[in-house]
Amino acid sequence: MRNRQPQKADQIYGILRRAIVMLEMAPGSPIVEKEVCSAYNVSRTPVREAVQKLAEEGLVNVIPHSGTYVSQISYAGAEEGFLIRRALEVEGVRRAAARADVDPEALADLDRITAEMQQMIANGQLDTYIDADDALHGTVARMSGMTRLWKFVSMAKVDLDRMRQLSAPVPGHLARVTEQHIQIVEAIRRGKPDQAELAMRIHLDSSFTVMSSLIRDSHGIFVEEAAR
């Protein structure tokens, strides 16, 4: 019985967080406690706990006597997340390439994920591509042998994730990303740390360049001091 409330809070947190990251809840959208309680048949306590956790991540703003709103995207936060992510993933992919023969099942997972990505592109399923993207990068992190690497990357890329989702409809972007993923996987398969690092750097740098270019035309989505 003691665990039921935290479990509900975690569930609500997961649902709301995904909706925010996937831009189903746009920056500035209100989060009405009563409506969330009604939609998921829970009391106010787990909803408040979930909102508090989202606020700690910077995904929502709780304004006294006003309400709770989905926060605008911080470009500065996204850039910081990108730099942290690149540093960690470059080291991770080097180790993954050096240990490629240790986990053949993970290599098979990478092949399956890239095949799914190609199918998604062919079918125009761009809105959920981020799930496959995270699955691939998480698998590479797992292959590195550093058990907490992906956890730290995930913590750093909160604002970056929303920019990733915002960039999904850019013509040709995800097709290029998929080809870059395939190059990363091939470098890992061949056990070439230097090539794997270069492929990862090109992938992450070019993706962030595309994301950054969206700021000019995304009024109301980014905080003012973040617009460049």
N, C-alpha and C positions, 0 to 999 in steps of 0.2 A: 504493500500500500504506500510506503514512504516514497517509492521511486516513481509513482504514477505522475505526480505533478511535474518533476523535472523532465520526464520523458515527453509530456505534453508541451512543455516550454521549448524543448529541443525540436520537436516536430513543427511547431508554429514558426520558430526561428528559421528552420530549414526551408519551409514553404515561402515565407516572406523574403528571405535572402535570395532565393532562386528567382523569385518574381522581380526583385530589384535588379539583380545582375543581368537577367535576360531582358531588361527594359520593359517588361510587362507592366511594371509600376514605374512610370516616368519620373525623373527628377522633379521635385516640387509637389508630387501627388500626396494627398493626405492619407494617413493610416488611421482609420477610425476604429478605436478599440472595440466599441460595441458591435460593429459590423464584422470584425474578425472573430469575435466570440460567437456570434450567430452563425457565421459561415462554417466554422469548424467545431461547433458545439462544445466549447470549452469556457471555463470561467475566466474572469479578468486577470487572475494571478499569473497563469502561464503566458498570457499575451503580454502582460507588462514585463515579465522576465525576458521574453523573446525580444521585445522592443529595446530593453536596456542593453542587451547583448549586441543588437544591431547598431545602437547608438555608440557603443564602445568601439565598434569597427568603423564608425564614421559614415554608415550607410543611411542613417536617419538622423534628423534633428528634432529633439524634443523641446518645444518652446512653451514655457509656462504660460498658462491662461490663454493659450492659443491652440495648440495641438501638436501632433507629430507628423512630420513630413519627410518624404524621401529626399535625401540630400542631393545637391547638385554634384557633378563630378569634379573632383579636384585634379587639375592637370599636374600640379606640383606633386600631389600624392601619387598619381599614376606614373609620373616620370621617376620618382623615387622607387616605386615598386618595380618598374622596369629595370632599373640599375641593379637592384637587389636580385631580382629574378635572373638577370643575365649572368651575374657573378656566380650565383649558385648553380644554374643550369649548365654553364660552360664547364665548371668543375665536374658536375654530375655526368655529363655526356662523355667526358674524357674517361672517367672511371668505368662507365658502362661499356665503352668500346674496348677498354683493357680487360674487361671481364665478360666479354660477349659469349664465350664458350661455357661460362658457369651456369647460365640460365637460358637454355634453348627454348623453353616454354614462353619466356618473355619475348624472345625474338618472334616467335609464332604469333604472339599477341600483337606485336607491332605491325606485322604483315596484315593481320586481320583488321586492325584499326585503320591502316592506310587504305585498304580496300573499301572499308565502310565510308571513308572520307570521299573517295572517288565516286562512290555510288551516290552519296549525298549531293555532291556537286552536279552529277548527271541528272538527279531528280529535283534539283533546286531546293533542297532542304537546308537552307542556309541558317535558319533561326536556331537550330539545335547543334550546329557544327561545333560550338564551343565545348560540348560534352565530349565529343570524340577527341578534340584537341587536348583537353585536360587528361583524358584517358591515356593518350600517347605520351605526353610529357610526364605524367605520373608513372607510367611504366618504365620510361628511361631513368627516372629518379630511383625507382625501385632496383633497377639493374645496377645502379652505381654502388649498391651495398650500404649507402648512407640512409638509414631507416627514417630519419626525421627531415630529410632534405625537402621532400614535396610538401610537408606540413608547413615549413618555413616559407617556401615559395607561395603557397596558397594564402598565408597570412599577409604577405607583402603585396599581393596583386589585386586587392579589393577594388580600387578605382580603375586599375588597368583592365579588369575583367569587363567592366561596363563599356570601356572604350573598345575592347575587342568585339563586343557584341554590336556596338554602333558601327563598326567598320565592316561587318559581315556582308552587307548588300553592295559594297563597292565593287563595280564590275571587274571580274578577273582576279580579285584579291584572294579569295579562298582557293581558287584553282592554283595560284602561284604558291600559296601556303602549303597546299597538299603536296606539290612537287618538292618543295623544300623539306617537308617531313620525310618524304621517300628518300631524299639524299642523306638525311640524318640517319635514317634506319640502315641504309646501305653502308655508310661509314662505320656504324657500330658493328654490323654483321662482319665486315672485313677486318675488324679489330684495329682500326686506324684512329687513334685518339686525336691526332692533329687535324685530320680531315673532318672528324666528327665535331670538333670544337669550331672549326671554320664554318661548317654547315649550320651549326646552331647559332653562331654569331650573325651570319647573314640572315637567317630566318628571323631571329628576334629583332635585329636592327631594322630590317626592311618592314616588318609588320608594325613596329612602333612609328616609323615614318608615315605610313599610311594612316594610322590612328591619329597622329598629331595633325595631319592635314585637314581633319574634319572639324576642328575647333572653329574655324572661320564661319562655317555655315550651320553651326549647331547652337543657335541662340536659346538661352534659357536652360541649357543642359549643363554647362560648365559654370563654376563660380567665377565671378568677374575678374578677380586677381589672377586666375589661372589662364585666362584667355591670352594667347600670344600671337 
